[in-house]
Amino acid sequence: MNSTFILVDRTVAPDVFVKVVDAKEKLSSGRYKTVSDALEAANISRSAFYKYKNYVFAHSRFDTEQIVTLFFTLDDVAGILSDILILLSAAGANILTINQNIPTNSVANVTISMRTDDMTVELDKMIEKLKSVDGVNKIELLSM
């Protein structure tokens, strides 16, 4: 077998693996001040956690979702970004981040990252719709 990874449903996974994932989630949440607090809450020993923490991972929706980043050059006019977001939302895009620079020479640069899995419009058609928004000067697909 050449595979390095296997995917196992948590209902049949060994209890220690489930507890490792639980402890890692507790640690990443920021609600626990120390590793010891998170391990106690997950009911796992320190040695078991450190033995498996680099080998056991939770599979999440993010592993199969498509994330797209678009770069916009916009006129510095009120409401353009709002119009863009309304179109994206109506198409089912889930906005993750928006980075907007201070406008210079009446032009603003904006970068939007979004999940596109649930979009009801194909990305290339969405980009064409966005280009038709008054005040959108340029759109570039940065990553996909």
N, C-alpha and C positions, 0 to 999 in steps of 0.2 A: 504494500500500500504506500503510495507516494504522498498522500495527504498529510499536512501538518495539523490541520484543524478538523474538529468534528463539531457539529451543532446538536445539542441535546436539550430536549424539553426539560424545564426545571422540575416538573413533577416526577421525573425518573432519574434526575441527576443526584449524585451522592450529596447528602446533607451538607457536608463541609464545603462543597463548591457553591451551593446556594448561599451559605452564610458568608463566604468570601465576597460574592457579588453584592450581597446586602451590605456588608461592611464597607466595601468600596463606594457604594452609592451613598451611604451615610457620611463618609468622609468628604465626598465631593459636594454634598449639599451645603456644607459650611455650618450646619447646626450643631456639630460636635466640636468642642474645643481641642480635644486631644485624640490621638489614635486610640488610646486606651478606652476613652469614653465610647467611641464608635464601635470598638470590638466588643465591649461589654454589652452595648445595646443590640448588637448582632448575635450575641451569645456564641462567640468564637474565640478560641485561644490565640494568643499572640503568635505562637510558633506555627499553628496551622495557617493563620492568615499570611504570614511571611513566606511560608513554604509554597503557597499556591497563588499569591496575589499577582504575579507576573505571567500566570498561565491560564487563569480563568477570567472570562470576560462576559459581560451581558451583551446579548445581541439586541440591537435597538432598531427602530424604524429608520434612524438616520443612516444605517448601513445600506439601505436600499433606496433611499430617497435621492432625487436629483436636485442639486443646488446649483443655481445659475447666478452669476454676477454680471450686471449691466452697468456700463459707465455712460452717463448722460452729460451733454453740454447744453445748458438751458439759458434762455434769456432771464435776466433778473427782473421778473414780473411776478407779482403776487398771484398765487393760485396754480401755477404750472405744476409744481410738485404734487399738490393735492389732486389735480386732474390725472396725473400719472398713477398715483396710488389708487384712485378710484377705479381706473381701468384694470389695473393688476388685480385688485381685490375682486372685481366683478368676474374676472376670468378664473378665479380660484387660486391665485398665487398666494403663498404664505410668506410675507415679508419677514426676513430675519434681521437684516441690518440696513440702515440708511446712513451714509456718510455724505455730508454736504459741506463744501468749502465756502468761505466768505466770497461773495461775488467780486470779481475784478473786471473792469472795463465792461460793466453791465452784463457779464456772463458768469454763471455759476456752474461748477462741476459737481455732479452728484453720482455716487455709487450705491446701487441697491443690490443686495443679495437676497435671494428668495428660494423657497422650495416650489418646484413646479409640478410635482406628482399629481396634484388634484386639479391642475389647470384644464379648463374646458376648451381652450384655444391653443393651437399649436404655437410653439415659441416664435417661429419665424413670422407667423401672421400677427402675433402679439406685438412683436417689434415694429412691424409695419403700421399697426394701429397707433403705437406710441409715437412713431415718427410724425403722424398726422396731427398730433397735439400742437396747437399754436404756441410757439416759443421753444419747442424742442429743436435744437440745431443739429445734434448729432447723437447717435447711440452706438456703442460698441459692446459686443459680447466679450467680456473679459475672461470668464471661466465657466465651465459647465461640468 
